[in-house]
Amino acid sequence: MPRPLWTGAISFGLVTIPIKVVSATENHSISFHQYHREDMGRIRTRKVCELDGEVLSQEEIGKGYEVAKDRTVPVTDEELDRMPLPTAKAIEIVAFVEADSIDPVRISDSYYLAVDGQVAAKPYALLRKALERSDKVAVAKFAWHNRERLGLLRVREDAIVLHSMRWPDEIRSPESLAPRETELDEDEIERAVQLTDSMALDDISGFRDRYREALEELLAAKSEGKALPAAAGAEEEEPGKVMDLMAALNASVKEARQTRGEDATVHEMTPGRPRARKKAAPAGKKTAGKRTSAKKAASGKTTAARKQPARKTAAKKRTAS
């Protein structure tokens, strides 16, 4: 088991569960030292007092808060430890919420909570079962590194995990970063949805850090005096080039299906032309149309009026005869 980072207890109502906090993650990143290029000497960071120029050890360094210019209030570790903070030695559960209600942006580091002694086994299992059956997560408060923090407790396999969370006022609003409203064609949206379907996975455990592997190969080659690995060729996009969005989506769907070994046949979709709306006729044209109809009606009436006297004359002649 990794070395415990913190020892305390989970406060669950009137239940107390002694626990040890251990890191849930490992950092496999490769770190570098700074050195003097001329003689390969290591570059060290030293803590120097700005008044007398002396290099200080950690034991000689204290904490202080600047309340005004040229005025600092010293604060000792003993004073911080004596602060009346109920969460100083306990992870206090304050609420249970739905997991979907927690914004992932607020989640920070993750830690496993391990039982501290056999007496903690039963209440630990009890809390774990309660979280599993309720399908909820626990929101908790705890004090760590001289500050109170907000945490999230959930179950991972048979262990309880503590996620350190940021306070609501520590999350910046993305409002100013969001793009302006953009018109999207329905075909483009449909193709983007198809791309998400073709790239869907049930398990992401197979992903590896390609950069770290390439960096390890580079360091191994340099240490053994071998030729450096060839750089992988990458097509560079021309700056300022306008992207054909639909063509990019079609190519992405095809590539994703080929990667998954599926049928790579892709029916190319082109952005549909917006349907032409019927334009309303100008008011002048409508009036002209009405005038024309009125003229035709008047003309018809005149012709009918002209025909009526001729019909009456013919009728009189037949009567006389």
VMD Tcl script that draws the C-alpha trace (Angstrom):
set ca {
  {0.00 0.00 0.00}
  {1.29 3.54 -0.78}
  {2.33 5.72 2.12}
  {-0.72 7.39 3.74}
  {-1.01 11.10 3.03}
  {-3.44 11.83 5.85}
  {-4.99 9.96 8.76}
  {-8.36 10.75 10.27}
  {-11.95 9.53 10.11}
  {-15.15 9.73 8.09}
  {-17.96 11.34 10.05}
  {-21.23 9.78 8.86}
  {-24.01 11.08 11.10}
  {-23.14 9.56 14.48}
  {-20.93 6.94 12.84}
  {-17.15 7.41 12.87}
  {-14.98 5.42 10.46}
  {-11.19 5.58 11.02}
  {-9.47 5.83 7.63}
  {-6.16 6.46 5.92}
  {-5.96 8.59 2.78}
  {-3.74 7.29 -0.01}
  {-3.30 8.67 -3.50}
  {-5.52 7.03 -6.12}
  {-3.29 8.00 -9.03}
  {0.35 7.77 -10.07}
  {2.37 10.28 -12.04}
  {4.40 8.58 -14.77}
  {5.54 11.80 -16.40}
  {9.27 12.12 -17.12}
  {10.85 15.07 -15.35}
  {14.01 16.95 -16.32}
  {16.75 18.71 -14.35}
  {18.09 22.10 -15.24}
  {21.86 22.17 -15.90}
  {24.63 24.52 -16.99}
  {25.26 23.85 -20.68}
  {28.94 24.69 -20.40}
  {29.94 22.18 -17.71}
  {26.71 20.13 -17.11}
  {26.48 21.38 -13.53}
  {23.07 21.12 -11.85}
  {21.10 24.33 -11.37}
  {19.70 24.58 -7.84}
  {16.90 26.76 -6.54}
  {17.87 28.37 -3.27}
  {15.74 30.32 -0.82}
  {17.52 33.56 0.01}
  {16.53 36.24 2.50}
  {16.14 39.54 0.65}
  {17.43 41.55 3.65}
  {20.76 39.89 4.45}
  {21.22 37.69 1.37}
  {21.65 34.51 3.41}
  {20.58 31.10 2.06}
  {18.00 29.64 4.45}
  {17.10 26.06 5.34}
  {13.48 24.89 5.60}
  {13.67 25.01 9.41}
  {14.45 28.74 9.28}
  {11.44 29.60 7.09}
  {8.07 30.54 8.56}
  {4.64 31.57 7.25}
  {3.32 35.10 7.14}
  {0.38 37.05 5.72}
  {0.87 40.52 4.25}
  {-1.91 42.70 5.68}
  {-0.46 45.92 4.26}
  {2.62 47.11 2.42}
  {5.72 46.49 4.53}
  {3.63 44.81 7.24}
  {3.45 41.02 7.53}
  {1.73 39.06 10.28}
  {3.59 35.83 11.17}
  {1.50 32.65 11.61}
  {2.92 29.46 13.12}
  {1.94 25.86 12.38}
  {0.89 25.43 16.02}
  {-1.57 28.32 15.71}
  {-3.06 26.80 12.57}
  {-3.41 23.41 14.27}
  {-5.29 24.98 17.19}
  {-7.93 26.58 14.97}
  {-11.47 25.46 15.96}
  {-12.20 23.62 12.72}
  {-14.56 20.61 13.04}
  {-13.14 19.05 9.88}
  {-9.51 19.19 11.03}
  {-9.34 15.46 11.68}
  {-12.53 14.23 10.02}
  {-14.07 14.01 6.58}
  {-17.54 15.23 7.51}
  {-20.34 14.10 5.19}
  {-22.84 16.96 4.88}
  {-25.19 15.76 2.10}
  {-26.01 13.05 -0.41}
  {-26.73 14.06 -4.01}
  {-27.22 12.51 -7.44}
  {-23.91 11.88 -9.20}
  {-25.12 13.63 -12.36}
  {-25.65 16.85 -10.41}
  {-21.90 17.33 -9.87}
  {-20.13 19.36 -12.56}
  {-16.93 17.44 -13.55}
  {-15.08 20.76 -13.78}
  {-15.23 20.99 -9.99}
  {-13.48 17.63 -9.43}
  {-9.75 17.81 -8.70}
  {-7.43 15.15 -7.21}
  {-8.59 11.65 -6.25}
  {-7.70 9.57 -3.18}
  {-8.59 6.12 -1.86}
  {-9.92 5.88 1.68}
  {-8.51 2.75 3.36}
  {-9.74 1.34 6.66}
  {-7.51 2.13 9.64}
  {-7.80 -0.98 11.83}
  {-10.33 -3.79 12.09}
  {-12.78 -1.62 14.05}
  {-13.36 0.43 10.89}
  {-14.23 -2.55 8.66}
  {-17.96 -2.77 9.45}
  {-18.89 0.96 9.32}
  {-16.74 1.31 6.17}
  {-18.66 -1.52 4.47}
  {-21.93 -0.02 5.72}
  {-21.23 3.36 4.10}
  {-20.10 1.67 0.89}
  {-23.31 -0.39 0.65}
  {-25.44 2.68 1.40}
  {-23.80 4.59 -1.45}
  {-24.21 1.65 -3.84}
  {-27.89 1.05 -3.13}
  {-28.91 4.68 -3.08}
  {-27.09 5.43 -6.37}
  {-25.90 8.66 -4.78}
  {-22.60 10.26 -3.91}
  {-21.68 11.96 -0.63}
  {-20.61 15.59 -0.38}
  {-18.16 16.16 2.46}
  {-15.96 18.81 4.06}
  {-12.41 18.20 5.24}
  {-9.39 20.28 6.23}
  {-6.09 19.66 4.53}
  {-2.92 21.74 4.07}
  {-4.26 24.60 6.21}
  {-7.52 25.07 4.37}
  {-11.01 23.60 4.41}
  {-11.92 21.74 1.27}
  {-15.02 20.31 -0.35}
  {-14.98 16.64 -1.26}
  {-17.01 13.99 -3.04}
  {-17.20 10.38 -1.85}
  {-18.19 7.60 -4.23}
  {-17.64 3.86 -4.61}
  {-15.07 2.39 -6.99}
  {-15.10 -1.40 -6.97}
  {-14.80 -2.26 -3.24}
  {-13.20 1.01 -2.15}
  {-14.49 4.46 -1.25}
  {-12.88 7.24 -3.26}
  {-12.50 10.83 -2.12}
  {-12.46 13.43 -4.90}
  {-11.25 16.84 -3.86}
  {-13.59 19.48 -5.28}
  {-13.38 23.19 -5.88}
  {-15.78 25.57 -4.19}
  {-18.51 27.07 -6.40}
  {-16.88 30.52 -6.42}
  {-13.61 29.00 -7.72}
  {-15.17 28.02 -11.07}
  {-14.90 30.66 -13.76}
  {-17.86 31.36 -15.99}
  {-17.39 30.20 -19.62}
  {-19.90 32.76 -20.88}
  {-17.28 35.05 -22.40}
  {-15.54 32.09 -24.09}
  {-18.57 30.61 -25.86}
  {-18.72 31.28 -29.63}
  {-21.42 33.43 -31.09}
  {-24.48 31.77 -32.54}
  {-23.55 30.01 -35.77}
  {-25.87 28.68 -38.44}
  {-25.48 24.91 -38.87}
  {-26.91 22.82 -41.65}
  {-28.97 19.81 -40.54}
  {-26.80 17.50 -42.70}
  {-23.67 18.70 -40.90}
  {-25.23 17.98 -37.51}
  {-26.34 14.52 -38.67}
  {-22.85 13.68 -39.94}
  {-21.30 14.87 -36.66}
  {-23.68 12.57 -34.76}
  {-22.62 9.69 -37.01}
  {-19.00 10.48 -36.18}
  {-19.71 10.25 -32.45}
  {-21.44 6.89 -33.02}
  {-18.54 5.51 -35.04}
  {-16.03 6.59 -32.37}
  {-18.06 5.30 -29.40}
  {-16.23 2.93 -26.99}
  {-17.33 0.97 -23.93}
  {-13.80 0.74 -22.49}
  {-10.98 3.30 -22.66}
  {-8.45 1.33 -20.59}
  {-6.38 0.59 -23.71}
  {-5.19 4.16 -24.26}
  {-1.46 4.79 -23.68}
  {0.74 7.84 -23.30}
  {2.39 7.87 -26.74}
  {4.42 10.96 -25.94}
  {5.98 9.39 -22.84}
  {6.84 6.21 -24.80}
  {8.49 8.28 -27.54}
  {10.37 10.29 -24.90}
  {11.63 7.07 -23.27}
  {12.90 5.87 -26.66}
  {14.65 9.20 -27.20}
  {16.37 9.08 -23.79}
  {17.38 5.44 -24.26}
  {18.90 6.20 -27.67}
  {20.85 9.20 -26.34}
  {22.15 7.30 -23.30}
  {23.31 4.37 -25.47}
  {24.79 6.56 -28.20}
  {22.38 5.29 -30.85}
  {20.70 7.17 -33.64}
  {17.69 9.14 -32.57}
  {14.26 7.82 -33.60}
  {12.90 9.32 -36.80}
  {10.21 11.93 -36.33}
  {6.79 10.89 -37.48}
  {5.67 12.95 -40.45}
  {2.63 15.07 -39.81}
  {0.70 17.06 -42.35}
  {0.63 20.68 -41.38}
  {-2.51 22.64 -42.05}
  {-1.97 25.82 -43.98}
  {-2.59 28.81 -41.71}
  {-5.75 30.67 -42.54}
  {-7.06 27.89 -44.78}
  {-10.84 27.65 -44.79}
  {-11.95 24.14 -43.79}
  {-14.62 22.30 -45.71}
  {-16.59 21.12 -42.70}
  {-18.70 18.51 -44.46}
  {-15.68 17.02 -46.26}
  {-13.82 16.80 -42.95}
  {-16.78 15.09 -41.29}
  {-17.15 12.58 -44.13}
  {-13.44 11.74 -44.00}
  {-13.53 11.44 -40.20}
  {-16.45 9.00 -40.25}
  {-14.72 6.89 -42.92}
  {-11.44 6.81 -40.98}
  {-13.17 5.94 -37.69}
  {-15.01 3.03 -39.29}
  {-11.81 1.72 -40.89}
  {-10.06 1.89 -37.51}
  {-12.84 -0.15 -35.90}
  {-12.76 -2.67 -38.76}
  {-16.26 -1.80 -39.88}
  {-17.57 -1.34 -43.38}
  {-15.83 1.81 -44.52}
  {-18.43 2.64 -47.17}
  {-19.60 6.14 -46.44}
  {-22.39 7.80 -48.35}
  {-21.09 11.27 -48.94}
  {-23.39 13.94 -47.62}
  {-23.31 17.43 -48.97}
  {-24.78 20.41 -47.23}
  {-28.37 20.79 -48.36}
  {-29.38 24.03 -49.94}
  {-31.76 26.04 -47.82}
  {-35.27 25.88 -49.14}
  {-36.35 28.99 -51.00}
  {-39.07 30.81 -49.24}
  {-42.02 32.16 -51.21}
  {-41.55 35.85 -51.45}
  {-44.57 38.01 -50.84}
  {-45.54 40.01 -53.88}
  {-44.98 43.75 -53.59}
  {-48.01 45.81 -52.72}
  {-47.85 47.59 -56.07}
  {-48.10 44.34 -58.03}
  {-51.08 43.15 -56.01}
  {-52.89 46.43 -56.74}
  {-52.04 46.14 -60.43}
  {-53.46 42.62 -60.49}
  {-56.67 43.76 -58.91}
  {-56.96 46.60 -61.40}
  {-56.51 44.17 -64.32}
  {-59.20 41.87 -62.93}
  {-61.51 44.84 -62.49}
  {-60.88 45.91 -66.08}
  {-61.67 42.41 -67.35}
  {-64.88 42.32 -65.33}
  {-65.93 45.75 -66.56}
  {-65.15 44.75 -70.15}
  {-67.28 41.63 -69.78}
  {-70.19 43.64 -68.44}
  {-69.96 46.14 -71.33}
  {-69.96 43.37 -73.92}
  {-72.95 41.72 -72.27}
  {-74.78 45.08 -72.21}
  {-74.09 45.56 -75.93}
  {-75.44 42.11 -76.79}
  {-78.70 42.57 -74.83}
  {-80.35 45.24 -77.18}
  {-79.57 43.11 -80.24}
  {-81.27 40.10 -78.65}
  {-84.40 42.17 -77.79}
  {-84.69 43.51 -81.40}
  {-84.51 39.99 -82.82}
  {-87.21 38.84 -80.44}
  {-89.61 41.69 -81.51}
  {-89.16 40.83 -85.21}
  {-90.12 37.21 -84.56}
  {-93.27 38.31 -82.66}
  {-94.41 40.67 -85.46}
  {-94.07 38.01 -88.09}
}
mol new
graphics top color blue
foreach p $ca { graphics top sphere $p radius 0.5 }
foreach p [lrange $ca 0 end-1] q [lrange $ca 1 end] { graphics top cylinder $p $q radius 0.2 }
display resetview
